[in-house]
Each structure stands twice: as structure tokens, then as C-alpha cells.
Amino acid sequence: RGAQTYARLGVKLVRCAANWTDFEMKRGVYRWQGMDAIMQAMVKARIKTMWTVAAAPFWAMPFGQPTPACIPTKADWSCAPEYLPLYKKWLTAACKRYWDHGHGALWALENWNEPWEGISISGWESDMQHYRAIMKIIAEVAHSQKPPIQTAAACSIMNTEDKFLSGRHPAKEIKMVDIFTDHYVQPAFCYGPMVSHYWGKQNMDTETWVACNEMMLPQVMTQFMADGQQHVNPCFPLFIYFAAPGSPDTYTMPTPVALACNTFNYFITDRPFQRLMFMHHLPFAFEFGQGRKGVVVLLGRLFTPFGNSLRSVLWWQFNLTHGGTMSFKNADGAIHVYNIDGNRVFLHQKTVTLPVNTLAYYLTSPKGGMKLIRQRLAAATYTHVRPVEIIAHNFTRELDTPQLRLRTTVHNLLPESISGTLTITAPAEIKLATTRMAIRLAPGQSVEVASAVRQARILACNSYAFKYSFTSNAGQATWAENLHALVAPKQTIQINGELSQWKKIPGVLVAGHKQGESSAEAAWLPFIKQAAANPTKSFAQVKVAYDAKYFYVVARVNHPAPTGGHIRLATRDDNEYFRSAKDDAYCESLAPYQKFVLGAAWNTPLEVPAALQKDPQFAAYEKFLGTHPQARDEVATGAAEVFFKARKTNPKASFADATYVYKKNPGPDSPWHGDTFQFALHVLPGYNARDMILDTNKLPAGFHAMPDSDYEYALYACKGGGSELWCLMSPGMPREHYYPRQPQGAIHPGVVAGGLHLVKQEGAVTIYEAAIPWTALNKWHPRAGGTFGFTFVVNNGSGPAMIFGANASATKLNGLTMHPYWQPSPSCTIRWGLGK
């Protein structure tokens, strides 16, 4: 019944789990019955399936059960490498059975669910090499079928790039993968389709369960497909049916989500996304298909799929106001309008008036096609909405510079021409020649206006509060922002932690992002006063400079609770993150205390039951764990319990056979984790679109993640003393996260050659200071008077990060600005000036 239900909903592809252990629990004996019923139903319903192939049988694991990894509740369920030939044998039999030369339902094979590095929730806790070995078998088996079965990996484009595209031979490795898969990747993070387009692959979001109500489904589906996802999977059984109280059936009545899904599929199936109809202004009209058979999905506003920051969507200032209406002429009824339930609405109305909210509408025109829809929507009128974006630009020269001007960009969001007045209220320290400017804007036009600075009094805080108001025949918009003089003067700096040499250079002060005091308020006080007034809060002052040899940067951070140094990535021992024979020795050292190890619950291995705590040896056990951290780790991860149990029946059981399994989470050793100073530069024309094809012919830049930084660095103190300046991105470098055992290309992350740096702690203040040689920034050819993009975040291991540009009008959230790529940062779109 489930397959038929999906067919009625218009679903053409279903993803389902296919664990090896469910088919071959006993070695050499295949059990097909359960999957036979599912696949036969899918064939009958004409639905293809993507198998997520995972969990190996216990007999194929080194200890006869899942191998302990980083945490006891998340063990590794993959097989030992020696059993891969048997895995291939089973998978070959399964493909022949369920694909049947193209007559079956098995369309694609996906290599595990969410196989993150070290901390997956789905039983994958192994290294990249093991993943590639399994992927190679999947590809060999799938591609040998006639016609070939598709292959898929690895539940996020970041993960796919890390696992296949970071080494010296990405073109060879990526042949194993036909489909790049994503999970829940909302536009602010999404760039996978641009990468898959470059490599000639398909892209699909195979787990989009955030589309969990009838309003969100068309919003999420439309935005994700506009991103370039060719297939999107928003359907989960609990979203499709209600369970009626007292009913013996789990799934009884269809939900409104089911109807919304059916409606979307009815309109969009076989109509690929073409483009956003209007690239510079409203309405948000998404074209699917072409000509008279085309359909437009009309969204009043762009909804943030996870309800997070409104800054994650295109033209986010539009959402600073709520309500309003949009109207277009339709006296002849040539435009057919349907609601999310598929009902035609606004029949026999000369004018269609829609609320400007997050609801979706489907527009068709059987006679006029896309051309007529475009004509009508281009003439749409709006009421009671924010008509413009106001982009306040910082000063890129010092305030005492002659002929200094304040620049402001006004972007017309509406499909109509508007005339209005921009009024700027400057702080007392700055006198402008003009504070009121008449502006006329064509639909979607952006105009930059400038007002001469007649007088300026330089403040030590380098923060100047401006207010903006735009009034027009189409409505009003306001904005307020603290602006700064963002200047890198030409000055030689000695990297020695002496801040006196930085004294005359203007800096910018940023407070911890999630504290009660806004960063705008915090920026009014110079650093010393701020530290005295708020000794328990975190904030940072950052300055930059340059000379003929180096680009300099310093961060002075009020950091009351530093969390200690990082490991040195340059000398990192990758093998220390994985199981080995050393673990056997650590476990064996616990032999006198086996009863405590085996007596604890498997999911809380360090919590010894109260009864056992009365044992005379318990105090010695606790002391031993306190003085032997490696042995304690074996207990904490569940490894010791598994070791002792396995050795009772298999004396040769050894972690030497599980060297592919993580035992230490690599995340805390990443250069963006803990107390680090991370910064990025955008200094080259265009985007750093390495191995991707941009889609700015279909969508405005900023609709989804864009590669807007060219160089990225992290500076941090190291355990044992000293510091490390690490390059995370430079032109020509693959996008990656530098995991243990990750294959590296010719250009790869690493220590900045010739870089000078230090991290210095003075009480509650941490000083980060670095000089990057121009040999490391060799693609950038700076010139005095020019500008460059620069952004930063001071990561805080014990509190909120200090994020530059978090409240600026010139930024939006962007997943590709800085690492990690699953965590958005403000875009690198604030310009700094190079002084003379």
C-alpha cells in the first residue's frame, strides 16, 4: 500500500535502507524475503529506488560486533577490509535480483547514510580510504550491470569533496560517483550542484525532511530545485499519514503534506528548473519548464527552511517588514492561479491580489505561456512592503583624508520605477555636505550615491553611528549601522606582540555574537574601556596593514576563559586518530579492573553501578583511570568492554585489525575549533569558482552559497608553546577540511611558508599577530588606493564567537566564505582600503 500511495503522490524515486547484515546475517546464506516484497511493490508502482547500502554482518567485523569508535553509542558498522570480496559477492547478487537488466526497481546505490568523519550517527566511523574501497566495489558492481545502476555519495557536497576531490587524481576518483547527494542543504550552504555540473554528474538532496508541513513543502522544494538539485526527497512516512487513535494501522489518514506533495509533483514533474524569472527585483517567480507547458512557482517571500537568520536568503532586507500585497492584471483569465492544494483560485477576477507571505502559488498560461506570465508579473504592483535595500558602505580611507565621501547603495526591489528621497543622519562627529538626496530607480536598479565629508572628528573606537531613511511613492525603508574607517595603511610591523606600533592604525571592534549586548553598542567603547567595563565578556579589536614584503593582521581579544592550545597540524600524527594494536595494550592494562568495565551500562561506560562502587578495588580503579588517560579513553569509548568480551571467545581479537576505525574525534583539532583567529580575503576579480560552474545566468549571486573568498587563514596557540599560521584556502587549492588520512593534492592546506606569527596571552587578553608574505599571496597585486574584501571571526572555545559583519547591510550568510562549509559566515563583501 505504501508504494501505491507514493505513486499517487507523484513520487518517482524512493530512498530506502539496505543493510548487508539484513541479507546475510549468517555467512553464505542470503535472505531476500523482506526486500522482495518491497521491490516487487515498487516495480508494480513504477517507482525506482535508491538503496543506501550500509551495516555489515557481525561476522565480518573484527570483534564480532560493531567496532568501538569515538563514543560508545556510535560504533562502526562497516566490515573489515578482508571481507570486502564477500560484500561484493552479495551486492552483485542483489543487483542482479532487483535490477534485472533495467526491468527492476533498483536504480541507484548510495554508499552509507551521512558518513561524516569520526562522528557519524549512522554507523560509519571509518577513514576515507576505507570509504573509497567500499565505493570502488559499489561502482564496479553497479556499472557492470546492463544498463548500469547509478552510484551516489556522500550526503553533503562538503563530504563528497573531502572524500573524492581533494587528492592528486580527483578526475579518476570521481568516476566512481554518478550522483552527488546532499542532506538538508539550504541555499545559504548549497553549492553542490555547481560542482556536480562541472564534473558532469547529477545532484540530489536525498533527505529534506524539513519540508514537514504543507506551507514549507513548496517553499523548500522550489528553493532546493532552484539551487540545482535535480531530485529532492521531502517525504517521510510520518509526514504523509496521520495515525488515528485506536486504529490498528500506523498510517491511517493522509496529511495536508501529502496533498501539497502531490500538487507540487503534478505541476513540476518533467519540467526542469529554468531560472528565476526576474534577476534583479521581485516577484520571486521560479520558472519550471518552458513555453505554454511551463509553470511558475510564485513565492511571496523566501522562507528560511530551518527558521534561522533572515540574513540567509536573497535580498534579506525585504523581510524586515511583514505583510503587504502583490497584484497583477488578469481580466482575460489567461493566467491560471492554483494554491498549494492544487485548487484553481481567483477565477473571474480582473486583478489577482496575493498576500506577500511565504505561501506558494502555481501559475500557468495554456495560451500565453511563459511570455505572458512574465509580462503580467513584470507589471505587478506592491503595497505596504519594503521597497528598497539600503547598503551602507564603510569608509575605505581614513577620515582625515581630503575629498572623503560617504557611499550608499540603494537597490529597488520592486518591478516598478520609484522616486524617493534618501535621508542620512550622521553622528555628531561627522558633517556631510548633503544629507538628503533625490533618487529615481528603475525596476531592480541599484544606484550608488555619495556625499562629501566636510568635517570629521576621529574617534578612538573608530565607530560612527549612521541612520538612513528612504521615503518614496512606493513606501519607506529605514536602516541603522555603525560604520568604520576600514583601512590597511602602508606600514612595517614587527611581529613581537608590542601593540604600540599599531596605535595609529584604525581598528574595528566586534563583540561576542550571541551576548546580550549588541556588537553595535559594544563598538562605541575603545578596547581598554570596553575591557574594564565588561571584564567577563568576549570581544576583539582587529587591525590590518601592509608593506612591500607582508600583509599584516593583529587581533586583540578580551578572552576571560581561554581554552588552551591546539595541536600542531603540521606535525599531526594521523594514525593517532585510529584504532591500532596500542589499544590492545591499553585495554590489557585494565585487566585487574574488568568487573568494573563489564559491570557498567554499555552506553554509560564510565558510570559504575552503585553496588559495584562498594567493592574494595573501586577506589584503585578510579585512581588508575585518573592517572592513565589512554586507558580511560578505552573505557569511555566502550572499547575496553568490547575487547574483554571478545577475548573470552576469540583470544586473537585485536584492534590491529580495525586500523581503519576512528577512536578520536578529529573535530576539536580543526583550525576553526576552540580559540583561533580565522580570517579570509577576497582580492581577485569574480569568484574563486575552482572546479565548479557558476549558475549566475539562472539565479542572482547570493541566492545560494558563493565562493567569495580567495585566501583563508587560521592562527592559534599551540600546545607546548608557540603558534601556527595555517592556510585553509588559496587559489588552486581544492576545497577540503584536512581530515586525518585525507589525500592531498599538489596545492593543499598547510603552514604558511615564510609567515611570521605569534599568539600571546596577557591576563584576560589574547593577542594574535601575523605577517603573511606576498609570496603566499602571489595572486594578489595590491596597489595603494585600491580596495579588498576582508572578513574574520575570532572563534571562542568557551563562549560566543566574535564575528565581523554579522549585522552589516553589505553581508548575507554564506556557507563558502570560511571553513567549515557547513557553518555559514557573513559573506566577504565588506571592502577595506589600502592606504598610501
Helices and strands as residue ranges (DSSP letters): H 2-8, E 13-19, H 20-23, H 33-45, E 48-54, G 58-60, E 67-71, E 74-76, G 81-83, H 84-99, G 100-102, E 106-111, H 128-143, E 150-153, H 157-164, H 170-173, G 174-176, E 179-183, H 192-199, E 202-207, H 216-227, E 231-232, H 237-240, E 241-242, E 253-254, H 256-268, E 273-276, E 284-288, G 291-293, E 295-299, G 310-312, G 316-320, E 325-329, E 336-338, E 344-345, E 351-355, E 360-364, H 369-378, E 381-383, E 388-392, E 405-412, E 418-425, E 430-432, E 436-441, E 446-456, E 464-472, E 475-483, E 487-488, G 499-502, E 508-511, H 519-522, H 527-533, E 539-546, E 550-558, G 569-571, G 574-577, H 581-588, G 591-593, H 594-599, H 610-613, H 618-627, H 629-636, H 639-649, G 655-657, G 667-669, E 676-682, E 711-717, E 723-729, E 750-751, E 756-762, E 765-773, E 787-795, E 802-803, E 813-814, E 825-826, E 831-834
